[in-house]
Amino acid sequence: MAKVTDPQQSALVKLKAHGGEGVLDKHGKIVASGVRLTGFDAVTWLRLLTTGHIEVRGDLRVGLTQKGEAAAIAKPVRINPHGIHSRREPTPAHPGAE
């Protein structure tokens, strides 16, 4: 089983979030649920097609396979513990900010 790269996994997550099925528009981008999934190269979608993560479902239509759905799990977000403030009082302005 081929390992999915970060851009490929991101594309799968985005496609799954928009219904799991899309259509190829005249600019070579995937449109799913009326939203153009930008930021991905055509090569990314082609590689996902050849690895079996997405499949052709008709004229210019693609959709997630079971393999693609399994790989479309978003990675957990890391939270910086130093950026969490527990005080509920307002932060004072710096001197001269009047």
TIVO-680917 format. One line per 4 residues: number of its first residue (from 1); for each residue x, y negated, z of C-alpha. Coordinates in Angstrom, 1 decimal. Layout:
// TIVO-680917
NUM> X,Y,Z; ...
This chain:
// TIVO-680917
1> 0.0,0.0,0.0; 1.5,-3.3,-1.1; 1.9,-5.9,1.6; -0.1,-9.1,1.1
5> 1.8,-12.3,1.1; 0.7,-15.3,3.2; -0.7,-17.2,0.1; -2.6,-14.1,-1.0
9> -4.0,-13.5,2.5; -5.0,-17.2,2.7; -6.8,-16.8,-0.7; -8.6,-13.7,0.5
13> -9.7,-15.4,3.7; -11.0,-18.5,1.8; -12.9,-16.3,-0.7; -14.5,-14.3,2.1
17> -15.5,-17.5,3.9; -17.3,-18.6,0.7; -19.3,-15.4,0.1; -16.7,-13.0,-1.1
21> -17.5,-13.5,-4.8; -16.6,-16.2,-7.2; -16.4,-17.2,-10.9; -13.5,-18.4,-12.9
25> -14.0,-22.0,-14.1; -12.6,-23.6,-17.3; -9.6,-24.9,-15.4; -8.6,-21.4,-14.2
29> -9.7,-21.9,-10.6; -12.1,-19.7,-8.6; -15.4,-21.3,-7.7; -17.2,-19.6,-4.8
33> -20.5,-20.9,-3.3; -20.2,-24.1,-5.3; -16.7,-24.8,-3.9; -13.6,-24.8,-6.0
37> -10.9,-22.8,-4.1; -7.9,-25.1,-4.8; -4.3,-24.7,-3.7; -3.8,-21.2,-5.2
41> -1.9,-20.4,-8.3; -3.5,-18.2,-11.0; -0.7,-15.7,-10.4; -2.0,-15.3,-6.8
45> -5.4,-14.2,-8.0; -3.9,-12.0,-10.7; -1.7,-10.2,-8.2; -4.7,-9.7,-5.9
49> -6.6,-8.2,-8.9; -3.7,-5.8,-9.8; -3.3,-4.7,-6.2; -7.0,-3.9,-5.9
53> -7.9,-6.5,-3.3; -10.4,-8.2,-5.8; -12.2,-6.7,-8.7; -13.9,-7.9,-11.9
57> -17.7,-8.0,-11.5; -18.8,-9.2,-14.9; -17.9,-12.0,-17.3; -15.4,-14.3,-15.5
61> -16.7,-13.1,-12.1; -14.5,-11.6,-9.3; -15.3,-10.3,-5.9; -13.6,-8.8,-2.8
65> -13.2,-5.0,-2.6; -13.2,-3.1,0.6; -9.4,-3.3,0.6; -9.6,-7.1,0.2
69> -12.2,-7.5,3.0; -9.9,-5.6,5.3; -7.0,-7.8,4.4; -9.1,-11.0,4.7
73> -8.8,-11.3,8.5; -7.5,-14.8,9.5; -4.4,-14.9,11.5; -4.7,-16.1,15.1
77> -4.0,-19.8,15.5; -1.2,-20.7,17.9; -1.9,-23.3,20.4; 0.8,-25.5,21.9
81> 0.3,-25.3,25.7; 2.1,-28.6,26.1; -0.5,-30.3,24.0; -3.4,-29.4,26.3
85> -4.4,-32.1,28.8; -6.4,-31.0,31.9; -7.2,-34.6,33.1; -10.6,-36.0,32.1
89> -9.6,-39.6,32.8; -8.7,-41.9,29.9; -5.1,-42.3,29.0; -3.8,-45.8,29.9
93> -2.7,-48.0,27.0; 0.9,-48.9,26.7; 2.0,-52.4,28.0; 1.3,-55.2,25.5
97> -1.5,-53.3,23.8; -4.1,-55.9,24.7
